[in-house]
């Protein structure tokens, strides 16, 4: 069956027929999987800090980190689902996340509360810079305005989370 673009419609459940060429969709899925990997590292680091924070601000930071990792958990799910919507495969293993992530962990350490906040702030700002760099190509090169809008929404959420971390650091 022909559609308005003259391309043959795909049977239900097959490759998306959304006027984004396969190679461009694949490039966007690759970009999303790298972002997914960074978000998973940030989620795990935030959860680790939630478990291991100590000091006079324990209760406030324990709750704050919990709210942040819960929000990051939603980001992880949304990014993975966006990759699937584009017909790609979302990363789903720790090995894939570790190999692809730009953010790093410090295994075996339990930094002081202020260092936890500063580390998370630096990671959010890295994600913000990455998102800013990725939005242009997603829109201009790959013509994927849906993913561009999605990334812009994530950018705004990370900016808010970074602002909250800065406020805690005072």
C-alpha positions in Angstrom: 0.0 0.0 0.0 1.4 3.4 -1.0 1.4 6.4 1.4 1.8 10.1 0.7 5.6 9.9 0.4 5.3 7.1 -2.2 7.0 4.6 0.1 5.5 1.3 0.7 3.9 1.0 4.1 5.4 -1.7 6.4 3.4 -4.4 7.9 2.4 -3.8 11.5 5.3 -4.4 13.9 8.0 -3.9 11.3 10.4 -1.0 10.6 8.8 2.4 11.4 7.6 4.2 8.3 8.0 7.8 9.7 9.9 9.6 6.9 13.2 9.3 8.6 15.7 7.1 6.6 16.9 3.9 8.3 20.5 5.2 8.6 19.3 8.4 10.3 17.0 6.5 12.7 20.0 4.2 13.5 22.2 7.2 14.2 19.6 8.7 16.5 19.2 5.4 18.3 23.0 5.2 18.8 22.8 8.7 20.2 20.0 7.7 22.5 21.8 4.6 23.7 24.9 6.7 24.7 22.5 9.1 26.6 20.8 6.1 28.2 24.2 4.8 29.3 25.0 8.2 30.9 21.6 8.5 32.6 22.0 4.9 34.0 25.4 5.8 35.5 24.0 9.0 36.9 21.0 7.1 38.3 23.2 4.5 39.9 25.6 7.1 41.4 22.6 9.1 42.8 21.1 5.9 44.3 24.5 5.0 45.8 24.8 8.4 47.4 21.3 8.1 48.8 22.3 4.9 50.5 25.7 6.1 51.7 25.3 9.8 52.6 26.3 10.7 56.2 26.6 13.9 58.2 24.4 16.6 59.7 22.3 16.9 56.5 21.7 13.2 56.3 17.9 13.3 56.4 17.6 16.1 53.9 20.1 14.7 51.5 18.8 11.2 51.8 15.3 12.4 50.8 16.8 14.7 48.1 18.8 12.0 46.5 15.8 9.7 46.5 13.7 12.3 44.7 16.5 12.7 42.2 17.1 9.0 41.5 13.4 8.4 41.1 13.3 11.2 38.5 16.4 9.8 36.7 14.7 6.3 36.7 11.9 7.8 34.7 14.4 9.4 32.3 16.1 6.0 31.8 12.8 4.4 30.9 11.7 7.2 28.6 15.0 7.2 26.7 14.9 3.4 26.2 11.3 3.6 25.0 12.2 6.4 22.6 14.9 4.2 21.0 12.3 1.5 20.6 9.8 3.9 19.1 12.4 4.6 16.4 12.7 0.8 15.7 16.0 0.4 17.5 17.1 -1.8 20.4 17.7 0.0 23.7 20.7 -1.0 25.7 19.8 -3.1 28.7 22.9 -4.5 30.2 25.5 -3.1 32.6 28.2 -4.1 30.2 26.6 -2.0 27.4 26.1 1.0 29.8 29.7 0.8 31.1 31.1 0.6 27.6 29.1 3.4 26.1 28.8 5.9 29.1 30.8 9.1 29.1 30.1 9.6 32.8 32.3 7.7 35.3 31.9 6.1 38.7 34.3 5.9 41.6 33.8 2.3 42.9 34.6 1.6 46.5 34.4 5.2 47.6 32.0 7.0 49.9 32.7 10.7 49.5 31.6 13.4 51.9 28.2 14.8 51.4 29.4 18.1 49.8 31.6 16.1 47.3 28.6 13.9 46.5 26.6 17.0 45.6 29.5 18.5 43.6 30.0 15.2 41.7 26.3 14.9 40.8 26.3 18.6 39.7 29.2 18.0 37.4 27.6 15.0 35.9 24.3 16.8 35.3 26.2 19.6 33.7 28.0 17.1 31.4 24.6 15.6 30.4 23.3 19.2 29.8 26.3 20.0 27.5 25.8 16.7 25.7 22.1 17.3 25.1 22.8 20.8 23.8 25.3 19.4 21.4 23.0 16.5 20.3 19.8 18.5 19.7 21.1 20.4 16.6 22.2 17.3 14.6 19.0 15.4 15.6 17.0 18.3 14.2 19.1 19.4 11.3 20.9 16.3 10.0 18.5 13.6 10.9 15.3 15.6 10.6 13.9 13.9 13.8 11.9 16.8 15.4 10.2 14.3 17.8 13.5 13.2 19.4 14.7 16.8 19.3 11.7 17.9 21.3 12.2 14.9 23.7 15.9 15.9 24.2 14.9 19.5 24.8 12.5 18.4 27.5 15.3 16.3 29.1 17.6 19.2 28.9 15.2 21.4 30.9 14.7 18.7 33.5 18.5 18.3 34.0 18.9 22.1 34.2 16.4 22.1 37.1 18.1 19.2 38.8 21.5 21.0 38.5 19.9 24.2 39.9 18.7 22.2 42.9 22.2 20.7 43.4 23.7 24.2 43.2 21.3 25.4 45.8 22.3 22.6 48.2 25.9 23.5 47.7 25.1 27.1 48.6 
